[in-house]
Amino acid sequence: MVTQRRAAAVTGIALLVAFVVAVILTTPWQPLPGHVPGGSVHPDAARDFTAAQIAREASYHAALRPWGYVEIALALLVPALLGFTRLGADLVGRLRRLPWLAQVVLAAAGVTLAVLVVELTFDAHAHAVQRDYGLSTQDWGAWFLDVGRGYAVGLGTTLLALFAVMALARRFPRRWWVASATAGALLVVIGSFVYPVVVEPVFNNFRSLPAGSLRTELLALAARDHVHLDDILIADASRRTTTDNAYVSGFGASRRLVL
């Protein structure tokens, strides 16, 4: 057991180092190649925004950031408390008489629900601030509905990953972590492909952007960047927020540009 843990730790450290090296080598640290006229650029918000607009932005983030930092800390603390102390082991131990699939479902649901409950107050505060600043057009009923949808989607994806890991651990008790890492990478690729087709329609409705100058210009822009797009969609996200503009999602044949 000690040897397995040591091998897993060494592998984890090696993968982390490889990831850091890959980030360093692939990040475009100088996105503008060659000589930049005028040298280094120091953005000045006052050139494009009024003092009142800058003050409003500062006030908005001052109302959000402290709460957001606390939320992130608690969202990490709750799973760590349940995963690395006797508390979580004792709670899961009460499920030992159930089949392992039932244990995974109930344990995952419990942990994710605990995190949701902890985060709910902070998320509600953020939603209230966004409503006050006119960035959210969603009433509280629709907001809670989205919270429920998000929890269901998150729990479903978590269970898929856990089922895969537990099944591999039962099949390969000594090298389960190798098989799990491979399966995890495969699930990321598959998830990137199916996400816009399966998950995004849970939250928004989509329709194709009609033929016209905007569609032609966007397809031409994608072609210049060597990005193949089968379609450009319009999402009804404006019923929820005034902040969204556009995004690209999907992988391979499922890639799409959404306005």
C-alpha atoms as one frame of an Amber mdcrd trajectory, in Angstrom:
protein
   0.000   0.000   0.000   2.830   2.399   0.884   4.554   1.594  -2.417   1.361
   2.303  -4.356   0.880   5.642  -2.614   4.488   6.579  -3.267   4.178   5.681
  -6.948   0.940   7.656  -7.222   2.534  10.672  -5.519   5.598  10.572  -7.791
   3.382  10.271 -10.859   1.207  13.162  -9.677   4.226  15.395  -9.120   5.674
  14.465 -12.511   2.383  15.277 -14.255   2.153  18.596 -12.393   5.675  19.538
 -13.462   4.870  18.534 -17.054   1.717  20.663 -16.940   3.610  23.717 -15.657
   6.268  23.280 -18.353   3.571  22.947 -21.037   1.886  26.140 -19.821   5.186
  28.037 -19.823   6.086  26.854 -23.332   2.673  27.296 -24.964   1.473  30.545
 -23.385   1.837  33.484 -25.833   3.682  35.733 -23.409   4.143  38.279 -26.210
   0.870  38.152 -28.161   2.042  40.958 -30.480   5.047  39.624 -32.426   7.874
  41.905 -33.377   8.431  45.492 -32.347   5.460  47.239 -30.730   5.342  50.944
 -31.687   5.797  53.096 -28.613   7.204  50.261 -26.536   5.316  48.793 -23.603
   1.642  49.689 -23.397   0.149  50.881 -20.125  -3.663  50.919 -20.420  -5.390
  54.022 -19.139  -9.069  53.455 -18.415  -9.687  57.203 -18.257  -9.099  57.424
 -22.011 -12.240  55.396 -22.729 -14.429  55.750 -19.628 -15.655  58.618 -17.502
 -14.729  59.029 -13.858 -18.288  58.060 -12.874 -18.087  54.856 -14.911 -14.741
  53.918 -13.381 -16.079  54.614  -9.886 -19.152  52.481 -10.611 -16.935  49.600
 -11.763 -14.800  49.877  -8.624 -17.897  49.958  -6.420 -19.368  46.906  -8.176
 -16.265  44.765  -7.697 -15.802  45.999  -4.128 -19.273  44.631  -3.375 -18.458
  41.240  -4.936 -14.813  40.356  -4.421 -14.582  39.964  -0.607 -17.605  37.662
  -0.620 -16.213  35.795  -3.611 -12.881  35.111  -1.929 -14.620  33.739   1.160
 -16.842  31.561  -1.031 -13.833  30.072  -2.834 -12.128  29.314   0.482 -15.208
  27.619   1.924 -15.866  25.690  -1.306 -12.378  24.204  -0.946 -12.579  23.732
   2.819 -15.822  21.699   2.868 -14.636  18.912   0.499 -11.214  18.894   2.193
 -12.867  18.552   5.602 -15.001  15.654   4.395 -12.230  14.014   2.386  -9.227
  14.268   4.697 -10.742  13.890   8.171 -12.588  11.169  10.014 -15.852  13.079
   9.550 -16.251  12.090   5.929 -15.122   8.518   6.556 -17.604   8.122   9.402
 -20.474   9.452   7.285 -19.669   7.207   4.332 -19.123   4.301   6.706 -22.820
   4.343   7.492 -23.491   3.348   3.873 -21.360   0.191   3.898 -24.325  -2.167
   3.795 -25.494  -0.656   0.505 -24.192  -1.685  -2.949 -21.116   0.287  -3.990
 -23.035   2.129  -6.713 -25.532   3.380  -4.128 -22.683   4.405  -1.841 -21.092
   6.484  -4.600 -24.392   8.172  -5.491 -25.314   9.064  -1.913 -21.807  10.172
  -0.938 -21.402  12.354  -4.041 -24.857  13.848  -3.597 -24.087  14.622   0.038
 -20.757  16.320  -0.635 -22.000  18.372  -3.591 -25.123  19.371  -1.663 -23.018
  20.496   1.306 -20.898  22.664  -0.999 -24.039  24.059  -2.645 -25.564  25.010
   0.707 -22.344  26.746   1.768 -22.102  28.652  -1.516 -25.786  29.546  -1.770
 -25.653  32.606   0.500 -22.677  34.043  -1.391 -24.199  33.307  -4.798 -27.461
  34.932  -3.730 -25.540  38.018  -2.597 -23.772  38.169  -5.978 -27.102  37.863
  -7.782 -28.583  40.686  -5.680 -25.600  42.928  -6.493 -25.902  42.145 -10.203
 -29.601  42.999 -10.100 -28.833  46.292  -8.350 -26.326  47.198 -11.071 -28.636
  46.164 -13.902 -26.439  43.252 -14.981 -29.041  40.583 -14.224 -32.583  40.551
 -15.598 -33.518  37.323 -13.802 -36.060  37.172 -10.993 -35.430  35.046  -7.911
 -37.663  32.196  -9.028 -35.774  31.764 -12.292 -32.476  32.149 -10.442 -33.285
  29.320  -8.021 -34.377  27.198 -10.981 -30.961  27.741 -12.555 -29.316  26.801
  -9.259 -31.225  23.530  -9.289 -30.329  22.860 -12.905 -26.684  23.609 -12.242
 -26.646  21.254  -9.261 -28.248  18.450 -11.281 -25.772  18.875 -14.150 -22.806
  19.088 -11.770 -23.916  16.024  -9.822 -24.451  14.064 -13.029 -20.966  14.819
 -14.382 -19.404  14.130 -10.972 -21.126  10.754 -10.788 -19.942   9.811 -14.274
 -16.352  10.498 -13.249 -16.719   8.691  -9.931 -18.344   5.652 -11.513 -15.443
   5.425 -13.940 -12.819   5.753 -11.187 -14.523   3.262  -8.850 -15.068   0.718
 -11.616 -11.413   0.976 -12.657 -10.271   0.744  -9.041 -12.246  -2.480  -8.633
 -10.883  -3.850 -11.923  -7.248  -2.723 -11.445  -6.685  -2.511  -7.654  -2.922
  -1.914  -7.999  -2.790   0.379 -11.037  -6.189   2.042 -10.839  -4.677   5.528
 -10.824  -3.010   4.949 -14.204  -6.250   3.762 -15.772  -8.175   6.586 -14.077
  -5.815   9.254 -15.445  -6.243   7.858 -18.953 -10.015   7.655 -18.567 -10.085
  11.187 -17.147  -8.288  12.589 -20.180 -10.702  10.729 -22.453 -13.712  12.051
 -20.517 -12.433  15.627 -20.899 -12.293  15.228 -24.685 -15.721  13.577 -24.824
 -17.166  16.174 -22.447 -15.848  19.031 -24.567 -17.572  17.481 -27.574 -20.987
  16.790 -26.012 -21.221  19.814 -23.657 -22.778  22.246 -26.176 -25.183  19.581
 -27.386 -26.279  18.130 -24.030 -25.619  20.705 -21.275 -26.013  24.150 -22.850
 -29.624  23.494 -24.008 -30.531  22.883 -20.348 -30.010  26.593 -19.653 -30.723
  28.345 -22.973 -32.597  27.962 -26.239 -30.642  28.307 -29.483 -31.421  29.168
 -33.088 -29.245  29.696 -36.146 -28.154  33.217 -37.024 -30.020  34.123 -40.235
 -28.097  34.711 -43.434 -26.844  38.267 -43.697 -23.830  40.525 -43.400 -23.115
  39.662 -39.738 -23.124  35.909 -40.391 -20.931  36.364 -43.467 -18.427  38.549
 -41.582 -18.187  36.132 -38.642 -17.669  33.108 -40.876 -14.992  35.016 -42.778
 -13.283  35.959 -39.506 -13.276  32.305 -38.405 -11.920  31.217 -41.793  -9.042
  33.704 -41.551  -8.140  32.159 -38.185  -8.422  28.647 -39.678 -11.371  27.786
 -37.416 -14.061  25.674 -39.053 -17.611  26.532 -37.948 -20.632  24.545 -39.066
 -23.051  27.086 -37.633 -23.444  30.353 -35.764 -26.157  30.325 -33.119 -28.112
  32.891 -31.148 -28.877  32.103 -27.486 -31.752  33.643 -25.542 -29.390  34.540
 -22.678 -30.745  38.102 -22.586 -33.696  36.809 -20.546 -31.153  36.148 -17.815
 -28.409  38.755 -18.098 -27.279  41.891 -19.925 -23.574  40.951 -19.744 -23.185
  38.123 -22.263 -21.821  38.941 -25.688 -20.460  35.895 -27.551 -18.532  32.701
 -26.944 -17.207  29.615 -28.713 -17.910  26.131 -27.374 -17.594  22.556 -28.491
 -14.878  20.408 -29.935 -14.464  19.104 -33.453 -17.800  18.713 -35.206 -19.701
  20.216 -32.234 -17.792  23.518 -32.284 -20.041  26.543 -32.653 -20.010  30.299
 -32.211 -22.847  31.549 -30.017 -24.101  35.134 -29.872
